[in-house]
Amino acid sequence: MPLPKPPTKRADMLTADAYMSQAKAARPAIAKTPGAKSTKAAATPANNPMLELVRSPVPIAPASPVVSAVTPVAKVAEVAAPATTPKRRTQPTVADKAGADAPRATSAPSASAKPAAGSSTRRRRPVSDGPAKLFVLDTNVLLHDPMSLFRFDEHDVFLPMITLEELDGHKKGMTEVARNARQVSRDLDGLAADMNNRQQIDPASGISLAKTGHTEAAGKLYFQTSGMDFELPMGLPPGKADNQILGVVQALRKAHPEREVVLVSKDINMRIKARALGLPAEDYFNDKTLDDGDLLYTGVLPLPADFWERHAKGMESWQQGGITYYRVSGPMVPALMVNQFIYLESPGATPWYGKVAEITGKSAVLRTLKDFAHQKHAVWGVTARNREQNFALNLLMDPECDFVTLTGSAGTGKTLMTLAAALSQVLDERRYTEIIVTRVTVPVGEDIGFLPGTEEEKMSPWMGALDDNLEVLARGDTSAGEWGRAATNELVRSKIKIKSMNFMRGRTFLNKFLIIDEAQNLTPKQMKTLITRAGPGTKIICLGNLAQIDTPYLTEGSSGLTFAVDKFKGWPHSGHVTLARGERSRLADFASEVL
């Protein structure tokens, strides 16, 4: 049976980068001067397995300095066409950044230009030989991601004047959109701080986007400084903001035929209108963590049937605290991650379930798991019904795991297991002081309006799933009687606090068990805000179903839950499990498959 492939291609790159950082730390730094010959072949033997691991699977073409003449927007410059048609580049994607391996092409440096002292040369993939693209940004892109100005690599950004007008109209209020509008305005103010001094900067020649410290942005920013002549069909009224932006794109294409002018918008209808007019338009996809949701790290890796035979050489095993540990080295070690669950199920043999406890160099330490499927290991009366639930309960009950993410379809037991683990560790083990539950208040249908009462009373309609699972947990205690169950319910309610996400800014949770339900509706910025609230002794659990996203402009690739899963994988104090099988009812399971 062949070895299983690693979970994602992106995971390979992260593992390679980790090994590269170790290799760099192990050997002394070699200062490289411009024009010096490469000593890579002499310094690194060809049979070094470390280099084989970190070597890119795609041959890297040497980057040649490219002269990119940036033409002013107010004046049309004559640019000679290249002899051969260059390979066109699209808007840089997440995959481009993950696999970037060649230096970014910018304007040709002067003869006296020298690299800054202490600056490290980053290898990036080669770029096209033609002039840099000119991206015209719609207002919704800036409101969606205030850092979008600096995420177009060596390409230039153009802002129509109507975009600035719309930003000014959205800056008031306490919503996420208003905060993003104010952030964009502050960034633009920092970039345009010297525009009043004509000797320092000319608006027509563009403003360097790296001026405020964003060195990854090698392009320039252009503002619309004069009126533009454009002709739109009669059905598009020129007074509408979207149509004015379309007219600006049309005028820029006529004024700069040597450059590719592309409209970037999150509005689907606007992209449709642009393409109907023959104007290139793209969605903003630099906010996506993954291009395909199927590439998301699952946290579980099946082992081949001959795993123990192929990794038996030099294997060590020992027991500690009733847990068996194995130290193995072999071909599958580079594909493993810390806190990743592994299993081996062969016909006619006893299944084996384990977890990667440590990875050191070319060896990995595997450990066996606690069997939560057995009734004697039940957590608050809840036992695991399948393999993935057993993995999830091992993470939830692990005091060394501070951040846990659980994904899965409806009915897989995410909330029930999390509440059972929380009550067990708060009431029985006294590991945490209380349980805090929060979620995004994004309605599935129409909003029901303002709700009366306190913060918890306002949040109670959104916590129906919490009440349902508490009822299931309380029903399992049949020996206490009616009065005993009532007393238990009061005690449980006193330890659970329901909080709104709107008031999380600035808080610090000490020794709390924080549950974030419906985390798929969070943006990456909101996810960062919540996770950074954790103080000493706090455990955070994120639950969600990536197939049920209700927040506008969020997709499986750009969700905050996807962002957290991808960024935290491999960290020794975090874990993730994708629950595969539903256990709610046969009706719910069938509906999840066919509807």
C-alpha positions as CSV (number, residue, x, y, z in Angstrom):
1,M,0.0,0.0,0.0
2,P,1.6,3.3,-1.0
3,L,2.3,6.0,1.6
4,P,-0.5,8.5,2.1
5,K,0.0,11.9,0.7
6,P,0.5,14.9,3.1
7,P,-2.7,16.7,4.0
8,T,-2.0,19.7,1.8
9,K,0.6,21.1,-0.5
10,R,0.6,24.2,1.7
11,A,1.5,22.1,4.7
12,D,4.6,20.9,2.9
13,M,5.7,24.4,2.4
14,L,5.3,25.2,6.0
15,T,7.2,22.1,7.1
16,A,9.9,23.0,4.6
17,D,10.2,26.5,5.9
18,A,10.5,25.2,9.5
19,Y,13.4,22.9,8.4
20,M,15.0,25.7,6.5
21,S,14.9,28.0,9.6
22,Q,16.5,25.2,11.6
23,A,19.2,24.8,8.9
24,K,19.9,28.5,8.8
25,A,20.2,28.6,12.6
26,A,22.6,25.7,12.6
27,R,25.1,27.2,10.2
28,P,26.8,30.6,10.3
29,A,25.4,33.3,8.2
30,I,27.2,34.0,5.0
31,A,27.2,37.6,3.9
32,K,26.4,37.9,0.2
33,T,27.5,41.0,-1.8
34,P,25.9,42.1,-5.1
35,G,27.7,40.4,-8.0
36,A,29.3,37.7,-5.9
37,K,29.2,34.2,-7.5
38,S,27.0,31.6,-5.9
39,T,28.7,29.2,-3.5
40,K,25.6,27.0,-3.0
41,A,27.0,24.1,-4.9
42,A,30.3,24.2,-3.0
43,A,28.8,24.8,0.5
44,T,26.0,22.2,0.3
45,P,26.6,18.6,-0.7
46,A,24.1,17.1,-3.2
47,N,23.2,14.2,-1.0
48,N,22.1,16.3,2.0
49,P,18.6,15.1,2.9
50,M,17.9,18.5,4.6
51,L,18.3,20.2,1.3
52,E,16.2,17.6,-0.5
53,L,13.4,18.4,1.9
54,V,13.5,22.2,1.5
55,R,14.2,22.2,-2.2
56,S,11.3,23.6,-4.2
57,P,9.6,21.0,-6.4
58,V,9.5,23.5,-9.3
59,P,12.8,24.7,-10.8
60,I,13.4,28.3,-10.0
61,A,14.2,30.5,-12.9
62,P,16.9,33.2,-12.1
63,A,15.3,36.6,-11.8
64,S,16.8,39.2,-14.1
65,P,16.5,42.9,-13.3
66,V,13.6,44.3,-15.2
67,V,13.2,47.9,-16.1
68,S,9.6,48.8,-15.5
69,A,8.8,52.3,-16.6
70,V,5.9,53.7,-14.6
71,T,4.0,56.1,-16.7
72,P,2.2,59.0,-15.0
73,V,-1.5,58.9,-14.9
74,A,-2.0,62.5,-16.0
75,K,0.4,62.1,-19.0
76,V,0.6,59.3,-21.6
77,A,4.2,58.0,-22.1
78,E,5.3,56.1,-25.1
79,V,6.5,52.6,-24.0
80,A,8.2,50.3,-26.5
81,A,6.5,46.9,-26.7
82,P,8.6,43.9,-25.8
83,A,10.0,41.7,-28.5
84,T,8.1,38.7,-27.2
85,T,4.8,38.6,-25.6
86,P,5.4,38.1,-21.8
87,K,3.4,35.7,-19.7
88,R,0.6,37.7,-18.2
89,R,0.3,37.7,-14.4
90,T,-3.0,37.8,-12.6
91,Q,-3.7,39.4,-9.2
92,P,-1.3,37.7,-6.7
93,T,-3.0,34.9,-4.8
94,V,-2.4,33.0,-1.6
95,A,-0.8,30.2,-3.5
96,D,1.5,32.7,-5.2
97,K,2.7,34.0,-1.8
98,A,3.1,30.5,-0.4
99,G,5.2,29.4,-3.3
100,A,7.0,32.7,-4.0
101,D,10.6,31.9,-4.7
102,A,12.1,34.7,-6.9
103,P,12.9,38.4,-6.3
104,R,10.2,40.8,-7.1
105,A,10.7,43.0,-10.2
106,T,10.7,46.7,-9.6
107,S,12.0,49.7,-11.3
108,A,15.6,49.5,-12.3
109,P,17.9,50.6,-9.5
110,S,20.4,53.3,-10.0
111,A,24.1,52.6,-10.2
112,S,24.7,54.0,-6.7
113,A,21.8,52.1,-5.1
114,K,23.0,49.6,-2.5
115,P,21.0,47.2,-0.4
116,A,20.2,48.4,3.1
117,A,22.3,47.2,5.9
118,G,21.0,44.1,7.6
119,S,18.3,43.5,5.0
120,S,17.6,39.9,4.1
121,T,17.1,38.9,0.5
122,R,13.9,37.0,0.1
123,R,13.5,34.6,-2.9
124,R,10.4,35.0,-4.8
125,R,9.0,33.6,-8.0
126,P,9.9,35.3,-11.3
127,V,7.5,37.9,-12.6
128,S,6.6,38.9,-16.1
129,D,8.9,41.1,-18.2
130,G,6.1,43.6,-19.2
131,P,5.1,46.7,-17.3
132,A,3.4,46.4,-13.9
133,K,-0.4,46.0,-13.9
134,L,-2.6,48.9,-12.8
135,F,-5.3,47.7,-10.4
136,V,-8.3,50.0,-9.9
137,L,-9.9,49.3,-6.5
138,D,-13.6,49.5,-5.8
139,T,-14.6,50.9,-2.4
140,N,-15.9,47.6,-1.1
141,V,-12.4,46.1,-1.4
142,L,-11.0,48.7,0.9
143,L,-13.9,48.3,3.3
144,H,-13.5,44.5,3.3
145,D,-9.7,44.5,3.8
146,P,-8.1,47.8,4.9
147,M,-4.7,46.4,4.1
148,S,-5.6,45.6,0.5
149,L,-3.6,48.6,-0.7
150,F,-0.4,46.8,0.2
151,R,-1.2,43.3,-1.2
152,F,-0.6,43.7,-4.9
153,D,3.2,42.9,-4.9
154,E,5.0,44.9,-7.6
155,H,1.8,46.1,-9.3
156,D,0.4,49.6,-9.0
157,V,-2.9,50.7,-7.4
158,F,-5.2,53.4,-8.7
159,L,-8.0,55.1,-6.6
160,P,-10.7,57.0,-8.4
161,M,-12.0,60.1,-6.7
162,I,-15.4,58.6,-6.2
163,T,-13.8,55.9,-4.1
164,L,-12.5,58.4,-1.7
165,E,-15.9,60.1,-1.5
166,E,-17.5,56.7,-0.6
167,L,-14.9,56.1,2.0
168,D,-15.8,59.4,3.6
169,G,-19.4,58.4,3.7
170,H,-18.7,55.1,5.6
171,K,-16.3,56.4,8.2
172,K,-18.9,57.2,10.9
173,G,-20.2,54.6,13.3
174,M,-18.9,51.7,15.4
175,T,-19.4,48.9,12.9
176,E,-16.6,46.9,11.3
177,V,-17.1,48.7,8.0
178,A,-16.7,52.1,9.7
179,R,-13.6,51.0,11.5
180,N,-12.1,49.7,8.2
181,A,-12.9,53.0,6.4
182,R,-11.1,54.9,9.1
183,Q,-8.1,52.6,8.9
184,V,-7.9,53.1,5.1
185,S,-8.2,56.9,5.6
186,R,-5.3,56.8,8.0
187,D,-3.1,54.8,5.7
188,L,-3.9,57.1,2.8
189,D,-3.1,60.1,4.9
190,G,0.3,58.6,5.8
191,L,1.0,57.9,2.1
192,A,0.0,61.3,0.9
193,A,1.6,63.2,3.8
194,D,4.2,64.9,1.5
195,M,2.0,65.7,-1.5
196,N,1.8,69.3,-0.4
197,N,5.5,69.7,-1.1
198,R,5.9,69.5,-4.8
199,Q,9.7,69.1,-4.6
200,Q,9.3,65.8,-2.7
201,I,6.5,64.1,-4.5
202,D,4.4,64.6,-7.6
203,P,0.9,63.1,-7.6
204,A,1.2,62.3,-11.3
205,S,4.3,60.2,-10.8
206,G,2.7,58.1,-8.1
207,I,3.4,57.4,-4.4
208,S,5.5,54.5,-3.3
209,L,3.4,52.1,-1.3
210,A,6.4,51.0,0.7
211,K,6.8,54.5,2.0
212,T,5.0,53.7,5.3
213,G,7.0,50.6,6.0
214,H,5.1,47.9,4.0
215,T,8.1,46.6,2.2
216,E,6.1,43.8,0.5
217,A,4.4,46.4,-1.6
218,A,6.8,47.4,-4.4
219,G,4.3,49.2,-6.6
220,K,2.9,52.8,-6.5
221,L,-0.3,54.4,-5.6
222,Y,-2.1,56.8,-8.0
223,F,-5.0,59.2,-7.3
224,Q,-7.3,60.5,-9.9
225,T,-6.2,64.1,-10.1
226,S,-8.3,65.3,-13.1
227,G,-11.5,64.5,-15.0
228,M,-11.5,61.7,-17.5
229,D,-13.4,61.3,-20.8
230,F,-15.3,58.1,-21.1
231,E,-18.3,56.8,-23.0
232,L,-20.6,54.4,-21.3
233,P,-23.9,52.9,-22.8
234,M,-27.0,54.9,-22.3
235,G,-28.4,52.4,-19.9
236,L,-25.7,53.2,-17.3
237,P,-26.4,56.5,-15.6
238,P,-23.1,58.4,-15.1
239,G,-24.2,59.7,-11.7
240,K,-23.9,56.3,-10.0
241,A,-20.7,55.6,-8.3
242,D,-20.2,52.1,-9.8
243,N,-20.6,53.5,-13.3
244,Q,-18.1,56.3,-12.6
245,I,-15.5,53.7,-11.6
246,L,-16.2,51.7,-14.7
247,G,-15.7,54.9,-16.7
248,V,-12.4,55.5,-15.0
249,V,-11.2,52.0,-15.9
250,Q,-12.3,52.6,-19.5
251,A,-10.4,55.9,-19.7
252,L,-7.3,54.4,-18.2
253,R,-7.2,51.6,-20.7
254,K,-7.3,54.1,-23.5
255,A,-4.7,56.4,-21.9
256,H,-2.3,53.5,-21.2
257,P,-2.6,50.9,-23.9
258,E,0.8,49.4,-23.0
259,R,-0.4,48.5,-19.5
260,E,-3.0,46.1,-18.3
261,V,-5.7,47.9,-16.3
262,V,-7.8,45.6,-14.1
263,L,-10.8,46.4,-11.9
264,V,-10.9,44.7,-8.5
265,S,-14.3,44.6,-6.8
266,K,-16.1,42.4,-4.4
267,D,-19.4,43.3,-6.1
268,I,-20.5,40.5,-8.4
269,N,-22.9,42.7,-10.4
270,M,-20.2,45.3,-11.0
271,R,-17.8,42.7,-12.3
272,I,-20.5,41.4,-14.6
273,K,-21.1,44.9,-16.0
274,A,-17.4,45.5,-16.4
275,R,-17.0,42.3,-18.4
276,A,-20.0,43.1,-20.5
277,L,-18.3,46.4,-21.5
278,G,-15.1,44.5,-22.4
279,L,-13.2,45.6,-19.2
280,P,-11.1,43.1,-17.3
281,A,-12.5,42.6,-13.7
282,E,-11.4,40.3,-10.9
283,D,-12.6,39.5,-7.4
284,Y,-10.3,40.3,-4.5
285,F,-8.9,37.0,-3.4
286,N,-5.8,38.0,-1.4
287,D,-7.9,37.5,1.8
288,K,-8.4,33.8,1.1
289,T,-6.3,31.6,3.3
290,L,-6.9,28.7,0.9
291,D,-8.0,28.6,-2.7
292,D,-9.9,25.4,-2.2
293,G,-11.7,24.4,1.0
294,D,-10.8,20.7,0.4
295,L,-7.2,21.5,1.1
296,L,-7.9,22.6,4.6
297,Y,-5.9,20.8,7.3
298,T,-8.1,18.0,8.8
299,G,-5.9,17.2,11.8
300,V,-6.2,13.4,11.0
301,L,-3.8,11.3,8.9
302,P,-4.3,7.6,8.2
303,L,-1.2,5.4,8.3
304,P,-0.3,2.8,5.6
305,A,-0.6,-0.9,6.5
306,D,3.2,-1.3,6.5
307,F,3.9,1.7,8.7
308,W,5.5,-0.2,11.5
309,E,7.5,-2.4,9.2
310,R,9.0,0.6,7.4
311,H,9.6,2.6,10.6
312,A,10.8,-0.3,12.8
313,K,14.5,0.5,12.4
314,G,15.8,2.3,15.4
315,M,12.3,2.6,17.0
316,E,12.1,3.1,20.7
317,S,9.1,2.6,23.0
318,W,8.4,3.3,26.7
319,Q,5.4,3.8,29.0
320,Q,4.7,6.8,31.3
321,G,1.5,7.5,33.2
322,G,-0.3,4.6,31.5
323,I,0.5,6.0,28.0
324,T,2.8,4.3,25.6
325,Y,5.2,6.4,23.6
326,Y,7.0,5.5,20.4
327,R,10.0,7.3,18.9
328,V,10.2,6.6,15.1
329,S,12.1,7.9,12.2
330,G,11.4,7.2,8.5
331,P,9.9,8.5,5.3
332,M,6.6,9.7,6.9
333,V,8.1,11.9,9.5
334,P,8.2,15.0,7.3
335,A,4.5,14.7,6.6
336,L,3.6,14.7,10.3
337,M,2.6,17.7,12.5
338,V,2.6,18.1,16.2
339,N,-0.8,17.2,17.8
340,Q,-1.9,15.6,14.5
341,F,-4.0,12.4,15.1
342,I,-2.9,9.2,13.3
343,Y,-4.6,5.9,13.1
344,L,-4.0,2.4,11.6
345,E,-7.1,0.3,10.8
346,S,-6.4,-3.0,9.1
347,P,-8.9,-5.8,8.4
348,G,-8.8,-8.5,11.0
349,A,-6.4,-6.5,13.3
350,T,-7.0,-4.3,16.4
351,P,-7.1,-0.7,15.3
352,W,-4.4,1.6,16.7
353,Y,-5.0,5.3,17.4
354,G,-2.3,7.8,18.4
355,K,-1.2,11.4,18.3
356,V,2.1,13.1,17.3
357,A,3.5,14.4,20.5
358,E,6.8,15.8,19.3
359,I,8.9,16.2,16.2
360,T,12.6,16.7,16.5
361,G,14.7,16.7,13.4
362,K,14.1,13.5,11.5
363,S,12.3,11.7,14.3
364,A,8.8,11.9,15.8
365,V,7.4,10.8,19.1
366,L,3.9,9.2,18.9
367,R,1.7,8.5,21.9
368,T,-1.4,6.4,22.4
369,L,-4.8,8.0,23.2
370,K,-7.3,7.7,26.0
371,D,-10.3,5.7,24.8
372,F,-13.3,8.0,25.5
373,A,-15.6,5.5,23.7
374,H,-15.6,3.4,26.8
375,Q,-18.2,4.2,29.5
376,K,-15.6,4.3,32.3
377,H,-13.9,7.3,30.5
378,A,-17.2,9.1,29.9
379,V,-17.0,12.9,30.1
380,W,-20.0,14.3,32.0
381,G,-22.0,11.3,30.8
382,V,-20.9,11.7,27.1
383,T,-18.9,9.0,25.3
384,A,-17.4,9.1,21.8
385,R,-19.4,7.4,19.1
386,N,-16.8,7.4,16.4
387,R,-13.1,7.8,15.7
388,E,-13.1,11.6,15.2
389,Q,-15.2,12.2,18.3
390,N,-12.6,10.3,20.3
391,F,-9.9,12.5,18.8
392,A,-11.8,15.6,19.7
393,L,-12.4,14.6,23.3
394,N,-8.7,13.9,23.7
395,L,-8.0,17.5,22.6
396,L,-10.8,19.0,24.7
397,M,-9.6,17.2,27.9
398,D,-5.9,17.9,27.3
399,P,-4.7,20.7,29.7
400,E,-1.6,21.4,27.5
401,C,-3.8,22.2,24.5
402,D,-4.8,25.9,24.8
403,F,-6.6,26.4,21.4
404,V,-8.8,23.8,19.8
405,T,-10.8,24.1,16.6
406,L,-13.6,21.6,15.6
407,T,-15.2,21.7,12.2
408,G,-17.9,19.4,10.8
409,S,-21.4,19.3,9.4
410,A,-24.5,19.6,11.4
411,G,-25.0,16.9,14.0
412,T,-21.4,15.7,14.4
413,G,-21.5,16.6,18.2
414,K,-19.2,19.6,18.3
415,T,-21.2,21.6,20.8
416,L,-22.3,18.7,23.0
417,M,-18.7,17.3,23.4
418,T,-17.3,20.8,24.1
419,L,-19.9,21.6,26.8
420,A,-19.4,18.2,28.4
421,A,-15.6,18.7,28.5
422,A,-16.1,22.3,29.8
423,L,-18.5,21.2,32.7
424,S,-16.2,18.3,33.6
425,Q,-13.1,20.6,33.9
426,V,-14.9,23.4,35.6
427,L,-17.1,21.6,38.1
428,D,-15.2,18.3,38.6
429,E,-11.6,19.1,38.1
430,R,-11.8,22.8,39.0
431,R,-9.2,23.5,36.3
432,Y,-11.1,26.6,35.1
433,T,-13.3,29.0,37.0
434,E,-16.2,29.4,34.6
435,I,-17.4,28.9,31.0
436,I,-17.9,31.8,28.6
437,V,-19.9,31.2,25.5
438,T,-20.1,33.7,22.6
439,R,-21.1,33.6,18.9
440,V,-21.6,35.9,16.0
441,T,-25.1,37.4,15.8
442,V,-25.6,36.9,12.1
443,P,-29.2,35.9,11.3
444,V,-30.0,33.2,8.8
445,G,-33.1,35.1,7.6
446,E,-34.6,38.5,8.4
447,D,-33.5,40.2,11.5
448,I,-36.0,40.2,14.4
449,G,-35.0,43.8,15.5
450,F,-33.9,45.1,18.8
451,L,-34.3,42.9,21.9
452,P,-35.0,44.1,25.4
453,G,-33.1,43.1,28.6
454,T,-29.5,42.7,29.7
455,E,-26.6,41.5,27.7
456,E,-27.3,37.8,28.5
457,E,-31.0,38.3,27.8
458,K,-30.3,39.8,24.5
459,M,-28.0,36.9,23.6
460,S,-30.3,34.2,24.8
461,P,-32.2,33.8,21.5
462,W,-28.9,33.1,19.8
463,M,-28.0,30.5,22.3
464,G,-30.6,27.9,21.4
465,A,-28.0,25.3,20.7
466,L,-26.5,25.8,24.2
467,D,-29.8,25.3,25.8
468,D,-30.5,22.1,23.8
469,N,-27.2,20.5,24.7
470,L,-27.5,21.5,28.4
471,E,-30.9,19.7,28.4
472,V,-29.3,16.6,26.9
473,L,-26.5,16.6,29.5
474,A,-28.9,17.2,32.4
475,R,-31.2,14.4,31.2
476,G,-28.3,11.8,31.5
477,D,-28.2,12.1,35.3
478,T,-31.1,9.7,36.3
479,S,-29.8,8.8,39.8
480,A,-30.2,12.2,41.4
481,G,-34.0,12.5,41.1
482,E,-36.0,15.6,40.1
483,W,-34.7,17.8,42.9
484,G,-31.1,16.8,42.3
485,R,-31.3,17.5,38.6
486,A,-32.9,20.9,39.3
487,A,-30.0,21.7,41.7
488,T,-27.5,20.6,39.1
489,N,-29.1,22.8,36.5
490,E,-28.8,25.8,38.7
491,L,-25.2,25.1,39.5
492,V,-24.4,24.6,35.8
493,R,-26.2,27.8,34.8
494,S,-24.2,29.7,37.4
495,K,-21.0,28.6,35.9
496,I,-21.9,29.5,32.3
497,K,-21.7,33.2,31.2
498,I,-23.1,34.3,27.8
499,K,-21.3,37.3,26.4
500,S,-21.6,39.3,23.2
501,M,-18.7,39.7,20.9
502,N,-19.4,43.4,20.6
503,F,-17.9,44.1,24.0
504,M,-14.8,41.8,23.8
505,R,-12.3,44.5,22.9
506,G,-9.8,45.2,25.7
507,R,-10.9,42.3,27.9
508,T,-8.6,39.6,29.4
509,F,-9.9,36.2,30.4
510,L,-8.1,34.5,33.3
511,N,-8.6,30.7,33.8
512,K,-11.7,30.7,31.7
513,F,-13.1,28.0,29.3
514,L,-14.1,30.2,26.2
515,I,-16.4,28.6,23.6
516,I,-16.8,30.5,20.3
517,D,-19.8,29.0,18.5
518,E,-20.5,29.4,14.8
519,A,-16.9,30.6,14.3
520,Q,-17.2,30.2,10.5
521,N,-19.0,33.6,10.4
522,L,-16.0,35.4,11.9
523,T,-13.6,37.4,9.8
524,P,-9.9,36.8,10.3
525,K,-9.7,40.2,12.1
526,Q,-12.5,39.2,14.5
527,M,-10.9,35.9,15.1
528,K,-7.6,37.5,16.0
529,T,-9.5,39.9,18.4
530,L,-11.1,37.0,20.3
531,I,-8.1,34.8,20.5
532,T,-5.9,37.6,21.8
533,R,-8.3,38.0,24.8
534,A,-6.9,34.8,26.3
535,G,-4.9,35.3,29.6
536,P,-3.0,32.7,31.6
537,G,-4.8,29.4,32.1
538,T,-7.5,30.1,29.5
539,K,-8.6,27.5,26.9
540,I,-10.4,28.6,23.7
541,I,-12.6,26.3,21.6
542,C,-13.7,27.4,18.1
543,L,-16.7,25.5,16.7
544,G,-18.1,25.8,13.2
545,N,-19.4,24.4,9.9
546,L,-17.7,25.9,6.9
547,A,-20.7,24.9,4.7
548,Q,-23.0,27.3,6.7
549,I,-21.5,30.8,6.3
550,D,-24.0,33.6,6.6
551,T,-21.7,36.6,6.8
552,P,-21.6,38.6,3.5
553,Y,-18.4,38.5,1.4
554,L,-17.0,35.5,3.5
555,T,-16.3,32.2,1.8
556,E,-14.7,28.9,3.0
557,G,-11.3,30.2,1.9
558,S,-11.6,33.6,3.7
559,S,-13.4,32.6,6.9
560,G,-11.7,33.4,10.2
561,L,-12.1,29.7,11.2
562,T,-10.2,28.6,8.1
563,F,-7.6,31.3,8.9
564,A,-7.2,30.0,12.5
565,V,-7.0,26.3,11.5
566,D,-4.3,27.0,8.9
567,K,-2.2,29.4,11.1
568,F,-2.3,27.2,14.2
569,K,-1.5,23.8,12.7
570,G,1.7,22.4,14.0
571,W,1.7,24.5,17.2
572,P,2.4,22.3,20.2
573,H,-0.4,23.8,22.2
574,S,-3.2,23.7,19.6
575,G,-5.1,21.0,17.8
576,H,-7.8,20.6,15.1
577,V,-10.2,17.8,14.2
578,T,-12.6,17.7,11.3
579,L,-15.6,15.6,12.4
580,A,-16.8,13.4,9.6
581,R,-19.8,11.5,10.6
582,G,-23.1,12.9,12.0
583,E,-24.6,11.4,15.2
584,R,-27.6,13.5,15.6
585,S,-30.3,11.4,13.9
586,R,-30.8,9.4,10.7
587,L,-33.0,12.2,9.4
588,A,-30.4,14.9,10.0
589,D,-27.6,12.7,8.4
590,F,-29.7,12.0,5.3
591,A,-30.6,15.7,5.0
592,S,-27.0,16.7,5.2
593,E,-26.1,14.4,2.3
594,V,-29.0,15.0,-0.1
595,L,-30.1,18.6,0.5
